[in-house]
Amino acid sequence: QVQLVESGGGLVQAGDSLRLSCAASGRTISRSTMAWFRQAPGKEREFVTGINWNGRNTVYADSVKGRFTVSRNNAANTVYLQMISLKPEDTAQYYCALDLENGVFVSRTVEVYAHWGQGTQVIVSS
């Protein structure tokens, strides 16, 4: 059974940077698409970014383009989310998700991802 554990969240000021990590255990994720979603209080979970198995296909939500960068280290079974120029509206619980059925495409749909971490909290103060 695969487990995903996010880390790196915290309380920062607007304009600051954070780097989130998602470490997988239980099986390799090297052939699978990974994604980051976020959920703010009272809102639905939304797609942030995703990366295919070899890192050559990345997709970003318009709200984070140019500020967030997704990457992966398959040898370490880990995916990263580098966030710069953070804004208060980036405040949310951030989740990584795994699509074991596909490693080529990146879906923005929550239901596609069968495996999720517990999330890490990001709070951006103004």
C-alpha positions as CSV (number, residue, x, y, z in Angstrom):
1,Q,0.0,0.0,0.0
2,V,1.5,3.3,-1.0
3,Q,1.7,6.1,1.5
4,L,2.3,9.8,0.7
5,V,3.6,12.2,3.3
6,E,3.7,15.9,2.7
7,S,6.0,18.3,4.6
8,G,7.4,21.8,4.4
9,G,4.3,23.9,5.1
10,G,4.2,26.7,7.5
11,L,3.3,30.3,8.3
12,V,5.0,32.9,6.1
13,Q,4.5,36.4,5.0
14,A,3.3,37.6,1.6
15,G,6.2,37.5,-0.9
16,D,8.0,34.7,0.9
17,S,8.8,31.3,-0.5
18,L,8.2,27.7,0.7
19,R,9.2,24.3,-0.6
20,L,6.8,21.4,-0.1
21,S,7.9,17.8,-0.3
22,C,5.8,14.7,-0.8
23,A,7.6,11.5,0.0
24,A,6.1,8.2,-1.1
25,S,6.7,4.8,0.5
26,G,5.3,1.3,-0.1
27,R,6.0,1.3,-3.8
28,T,7.8,3.3,-6.4
29,I,6.1,6.3,-8.0
30,S,8.7,6.6,-10.8
31,R,6.2,5.6,-13.5
32,S,3.2,7.6,-12.2
33,T,1.9,11.1,-12.6
34,M,1.9,13.1,-9.4
35,A,-0.1,16.2,-8.6
36,W,-0.5,18.9,-5.9
37,F,-4.0,20.1,-4.9
38,R,-5.0,22.6,-2.3
39,Q,-8.1,23.2,-0.2
40,A,-8.9,26.5,1.6
41,P,-11.4,26.5,4.4
42,G,-15.0,26.5,3.0
43,K,-13.8,25.8,-0.5
44,E,-13.5,22.8,-2.8
45,R,-10.2,21.1,-3.3
46,E,-8.5,22.6,-6.4
47,F,-5.8,21.5,-8.7
48,V,-2.5,23.3,-8.3
49,T,0.0,21.5,-10.5
50,G,1.0,18.1,-11.8
51,I,4.0,16.3,-13.3
52,N,4.2,13.2,-15.4
53,W,6.6,10.4,-14.7
54,N,9.7,11.8,-16.3
55,G,9.0,15.5,-15.5
56,R,8.7,16.5,-19.1
57,N,5.0,17.2,-18.9
58,T,3.9,19.7,-16.2
59,V,0.6,21.5,-15.9
60,Y,-0.2,24.5,-13.7
61,A,-3.3,26.2,-12.6
62,D,-3.4,29.8,-13.9
63,S,-3.4,31.2,-10.4
64,V,0.1,29.8,-9.7
65,K,1.8,30.0,-13.1
66,G,5.1,31.7,-12.9
67,R,5.2,31.4,-9.1
68,F,5.1,27.7,-8.4
69,T,7.3,25.0,-9.8
70,V,6.8,21.2,-9.5
71,S,9.6,18.8,-9.8
72,R,10.4,15.2,-8.9
73,N,13.2,13.0,-7.9
74,N,12.3,9.4,-8.8
75,A,15.3,7.9,-7.2
76,A,14.1,9.5,-3.9
77,N,10.5,8.7,-4.6
78,T,9.7,12.3,-3.9
79,V,7.9,15.2,-5.5
80,Y,8.4,18.8,-4.7
81,L,6.5,22.1,-5.0
82,Q,8.6,25.2,-4.9
83,M,6.5,28.2,-4.2
84,I,7.7,31.8,-4.5
85,S,6.0,35.2,-4.2
86,L,3.4,33.7,-2.0
87,K,0.1,35.5,-1.6
88,P,-2.6,35.4,1.1
89,E,-4.9,33.7,-1.3
90,D,-2.4,30.8,-1.5
91,T,-3.4,29.9,2.1
92,A,-4.7,26.4,2.2
93,Q,-4.0,22.8,3.1
94,Y,-1.8,21.4,0.3
95,Y,-2.1,17.7,-0.7
96,C,-0.1,15.6,-3.0
97,A,-1.8,12.9,-5.0
98,L,-0.8,9.9,-7.0
99,D,-2.2,8.6,-10.3
100,L,-1.0,5.0,-10.3
101,E,-2.9,4.2,-13.5
102,N,-1.1,6.8,-15.7
103,G,2.3,8.3,-16.0
104,V,2.0,10.2,-19.2
105,F,-0.8,12.7,-18.8
106,V,-1.6,15.2,-16.0
107,S,-5.2,15.4,-15.0
108,R,-6.7,18.3,-13.1
109,T,-9.5,16.2,-11.8
110,V,-9.6,15.2,-8.1
111,E,-11.3,11.9,-8.8
112,V,-8.5,10.6,-11.1
113,Y,-6.1,10.4,-8.2
114,A,-6.7,7.4,-6.0
115,H,-4.0,8.0,-3.4
116,W,-3.6,11.1,-1.3
117,G,-1.4,12.4,1.5
118,Q,-2.7,13.9,4.7
119,G,-1.7,17.4,3.6
120,T,0.5,20.2,4.9
121,Q,-0.8,23.6,6.0
122,V,0.4,26.7,4.3
123,I,-0.6,30.1,5.8
124,V,0.4,33.3,4.1
125,S,-0.1,36.5,6.1
126,S,-0.5,39.9,4.5
